[in-house]
Amino acid sequence: MPEISLILVGFGNVGKAFVRLLQRKSDLLRDRYDLTYRITGIATGRHGMVMDPDGLDPQKILEVEDFSTLSRLPQPSSVIDLIQRCPGDFMFENSPVNHETGQPAIDHIRTALQRKMHVVTANKGPVVHGYHELIALAAENGRSFLFESAVMDGAPIFSVFREPLPLTELHGFTGILNSCTNFILGMMDEGKSFEEAVSLAQSIGITETDPSEDIDGWDAAVKAAALVTVLMGVPMKPQQVDRTGIRSITPIMLAEARAAGERWKLVCTAVREGDDVHARVVPQRVRPDSPLFAINGTNSYVQFHTDVLPGLGIIESDPGPETTAYGLLADMINALRAKGMLK
Ligand SMILES: NC(=O)c1ccc[n+]([C@@H]2O[C@H](COP(=O)([O-])OP(=O)(O)OC[C@H]3O[C@@H](n4cnc5c(N)ncnc54)[C@H](OP(=O)(O)O)[C@@H]3O)[C@@H](O)[C@H]2O)c1
């Protein structure tokens, strides 16, 4: 029975949800794929690090506050040191997104790939800032670099374009890619103040570590840039997306839209223009006949415009750390499948 060892870099909402999901699916992993796992290392920003080649107790790691208290070995000097020394078949990178440079996640991923680990991440930063380098490095080392959860959590977005849609030409897309701002606009429409709506979003774990990443449209811009870079083949940085957040949307504007039977949404679009792509994130009033009108609460949506399927839409309902964790698990299985390691 193959046993794989896993290193978790970043152990917040998503990292913890992933360990809970692994626990829940461990019988299925064993019965379906003859696969077991152990967690050999954890690195965080302010809650310490731990390394144990024999495997950490999954229950204990979900309860402890400071990971260095679990250490039987000398503490790694840095996250990179842990990735360099800890035995691992997979490194899961789930540290906070850095929309400006993608760091330090790019360095974490580069180090893991050089050590011949598969890398799976929900972090969009390294996808937009390091995609071409990291994919090439993964191929050079015979490993996978997968990031299904980086856009629309566990919903299959990138993988749909791998096998189910061969030879498709993607002309563009329209969508609501940031569930947090969609939730905030909905709460404000129901009479909550902007501040109350942001606190509510934080309390259910759907904001980025820094909520201004969502509110100012950065999260949506990074996701749009990731889709353009990976699926449309045109490298795009979030800074190149024409971006406006939701801070300027007032209760009066929401009431005016409501009176006209419309709703405000933070809409992402990308359109191919010759060899280039123009991408935008901007609040818009949408009419009831738009598919975006019915995307409420924390739901998110993307409609792809392709040469063969003119409007292929994917909706994700109630996303959160648990659905994100599923994307990580699916990537893990797909990386093992690609290596012919699963029965
Ligand atoms: N939440 C979601 O549903 C969701 C959905 C899709 C994608 N994502 C992405 O998934 C990633 C993680 O999200 P999250 O909600 O789990 O965030 P989170 O709860 O804020 O957790 C972030 C984790 O990263 C650690 N960390 C901070 N700086 C680090 C560094 N330099 N090196 C290593 N670890 C570091 C933090 O440690 P300390 O707490 O000790 O600082 C914490 O353990 C983000 O990139 C996010 O964009 C999240």
The ligand as an SDF file (V2000), in Angstrom:
LIG
                    3D

 48 52  0  0  0  0  0  0  0  0999 V2000
  -10.4140   30.6500    2.8010 N   0  0  0  0  0  0  0  0  0  0  0  0
  -10.8150   30.1460    1.6380 C   0  0  0  0  0  0  0  0  0  0  0  0
  -11.9000   29.5810    1.5400 O   0  0  0  0  0  0  0  0  0  0  0  0
   -9.9230   30.2130    0.4080 C   0  0  0  0  0  0  0  0  0  0  0  0
  -10.4800   29.9200   -0.8370 C   0  0  0  0  0  0  0  0  0  0  0  0
   -9.6550   29.8920   -1.9820 C   0  0  0  0  0  0  0  0  0  0  0  0
   -8.3070   30.1860   -1.8390 C   0  0  0  0  0  0  0  0  0  0  0  0
   -7.7980   30.5080   -0.6090 N   0  0  0  0  0  0  0  0  0  0  0  0
   -6.3670   30.8000   -0.4890 C   0  0  0  0  0  0  0  0  0  0  0  0
   -5.7740   29.8540    0.4020 O   0  0  0  0  0  0  0  0  0  0  0  0
   -4.7020   30.4740    1.1190 C   0  0  0  0  0  0  0  0  0  0  0  0
   -4.9300   30.2650    2.6180 C   0  0  0  0  0  0  0  0  0  0  0  0
   -6.1570   30.8340    3.0010 O   0  0  0  0  0  0  0  0  0  0  0  0
   -6.6830   30.7250    4.5020 P   0  0  0  0  0  0  0  0  0  0  0  0
   -8.0840   31.1600    4.4840 O   0  0  0  0  0  0  0  0  0  0  0  0
   -6.3300   29.3950    5.0700 O   0  0  0  0  0  0  0  0  0  0  0  0
   -5.7680   31.8490    5.2030 O   0  0  0  0  0  0  0  0  0  0  0  0
   -5.4540   32.0040    6.7690 P   0  0  0  0  0  0  0  0  0  0  0  0
   -6.5260   31.3630    7.5790 O   0  0  0  0  0  0  0  0  0  0  0  0
   -5.0900   33.4230    6.9780 O   0  0  0  0  0  0  0  0  0  0  0  0
   -4.1330   31.0970    6.9590 O   0  0  0  0  0  0  0  0  0  0  0  0
   -2.9040   31.4430    6.4060 C   0  0  0  0  0  0  0  0  0  0  0  0
   -1.8390   30.5270    6.9810 C   0  0  0  0  0  0  0  0  0  0  0  0
   -0.5730   30.8530    6.4030 O   0  0  0  0  0  0  0  0  0  0  0  0
    0.3850   31.0500    7.4500 C   0  0  0  0  0  0  0  0  0  0  0  0
    1.4300   31.9550    6.9900 N   0  0  0  0  0  0  0  0  0  0  0  0
    1.4550   33.3240    7.0020 C   0  0  0  0  0  0  0  0  0  0  0  0
    2.6190   33.7540    6.4850 N   0  0  0  0  0  0  0  0  0  0  0  0
    3.3330   32.6490    6.1620 C   0  0  0  0  0  0  0  0  0  0  0  0
    4.6320   32.4340    5.6200 C   0  0  0  0  0  0  0  0  0  0  0  0
    5.4220   33.4590    5.2700 N   0  0  0  0  0  0  0  0  0  0  0  0
    5.0670   31.1710    5.4520 N   0  0  0  0  0  0  0  0  0  0  0  0
    4.2750   30.1130    5.8000 C   0  0  0  0  0  0  0  0  0  0  0  0
    3.0480   30.2490    6.3140 N   0  0  0  0  0  0  0  0  0  0  0  0
    2.5790   31.5040    6.4920 C   0  0  0  0  0  0  0  0  0  0  0  0
   -0.4430   31.5910    8.5890 C   0  0  0  0  0  0  0  0  0  0  0  0
    0.2560   31.4460    9.8070 O   0  0  0  0  0  0  0  0  0  0  0  0
   -0.0400   32.4540   11.0530 P   0  0  0  0  0  0  0  0  0  0  0  0
   -1.5200   32.3900   11.2820 O   0  0  0  0  0  0  0  0  0  0  0  0
    0.7670   31.8710   12.1520 O   0  0  0  0  0  0  0  0  0  0  0  0
    0.4060   33.7880   10.5720 O   0  0  0  0  0  0  0  0  0  0  0  0
   -1.6540   30.6640    8.4980 C   0  0  0  0  0  0  0  0  0  0  0  0
   -1.3250   29.4010    9.0500 O   0  0  0  0  0  0  0  0  0  0  0  0
   -4.6770   31.9490    0.6820 C   0  0  0  0  0  0  0  0  0  0  0  0
   -3.7030   32.1170   -0.3010 O   0  0  0  0  0  0  0  0  0  0  0  0
   -6.0770   32.1590    0.1000 C   0  0  0  0  0  0  0  0  0  0  0  0
   -6.0800   33.1450   -0.9130 O   0  0  0  0  0  0  0  0  0  0  0  0
   -8.5810   30.5250    0.5060 C   0  0  0  0  0  0  0  0  0  0  0  0
  1  2  1  0
  2  3  2  0
  2  4  1  0
  4  5  1  0
  4 48  2  0
  5  6  2  0
  6  7  1  0
  7  8  2  0
  8  9  1  0
  8 48  1  0
  9 10  1  0
  9 46  1  0
 10 11  1  0
 11 12  1  0
 11 44  1  0
 12 13  1  0
 13 14  1  0
 14 15  2  0
 14 16  1  0
 14 17  1  0
 17 18  1  0
 18 19  2  0
 18 20  1  0
 18 21  1  0
 21 22  1  0
 22 23  1  0
 23 24  1  0
 23 42  1  0
 24 25  1  0
 25 26  1  0
 25 36  1  0
 26 27  1  0
 26 35  1  0
 27 28  2  0
 28 29  1  0
 29 30  1  0
 29 35  2  0
 30 31  1  0
 30 32  2  0
 32 33  1  0
 33 34  2  0
 34 35  1  0
 36 37  1  0
 36 42  1  0
 37 38  1  0
 38 39  2  0
 38 40  1  0
 38 41  1  0
 42 43  1  0
 44 45  1  0
 44 46  1  0
 46 47  1  0
M  CHG  2   8   1  16  -1
M  END
$$$$
